[in-house]
């Protein structure tokens, strides 16, 4: 199994996963830092919340929706195949 990471947006009203963006490898360290992933988890295995400030900082680098406030954002691992 190969682990990838996504930036996931959950609708605040329904709590459903609404948006998934692959996190480009070039942004991993920046996203990891913005999600406050501890150094003891260098691979970011787990779900880490991203603040609105973090998403706003990333919005120009990922295709974020215009209304980022409508979502709860997380950095999450996914199985990206083998």
N, C-alpha and C positions, 0 to 999 in steps of 0.2 A: 504494500500500500504506500502510495506517495501522498504526503500531506501538503495541501495548498491552504491558502488563507483567503477569506472574503471579508469585505466590509458589508455587513448586513443591516438592513433597515426594517424595523418592525413597526407597523402602524400602531400609533398610540391608542386609537379607539378600539381596534379589534385584537391587538396583540399578535397579529399574523405577520409572518415574514412576507414582506412586500417587495423588497429590493435586495438584489445581490450584485455586488461588483467584485470581480476578481481583483485582488490586490496585486498590482504589478511588482515583480521582484525588486525593481529599483526603488520602490516606496516602502519596502518592508521595515527597515529600521525607523523611518519616520513614523509610520503607523504604529509600530510597536511602542515607540516612545510616547506618542499621543495617547495610546491606550493604557499607559502606565504598567506595561507588562514587566514584572520583576526580572532582574538579571538572572535569577535562578531558573527562569523559564525562557531561555533564549529562543526556543522554537515557537513560543506563543501557543502552546497546547492548552486550549480552554477558550471560554468565551469572555471577552474583555469589553466593558462598555467604553464607548467613545462619547465624549462630551460634545455639545453643540459647537463649542469653540474649535474642537478638533476636526469635526466634520466641515466646518466652514473653512478651516485651513486646508483641507483636502479637496474641497469642492471643485477647485479649478483643475485638479489632477485626476479626478474620477468623474464619471457622468452622474453627479448628484442631482436630485430633483430641485426645482426652485424653492420649494417649501420644505427645507430640511427639518424645520421645527415639528413637523407632523409625525416624525419617526423617532424611535429609540434606536440608536446605532451601536453596533458591536463589531469587534474584530473576532472572527470565528474560524476554526480549522474546518477543512472539508477533505474528503478523500478525492484526490485529483487523478486517480487511476494509477496504474503501475507502468 
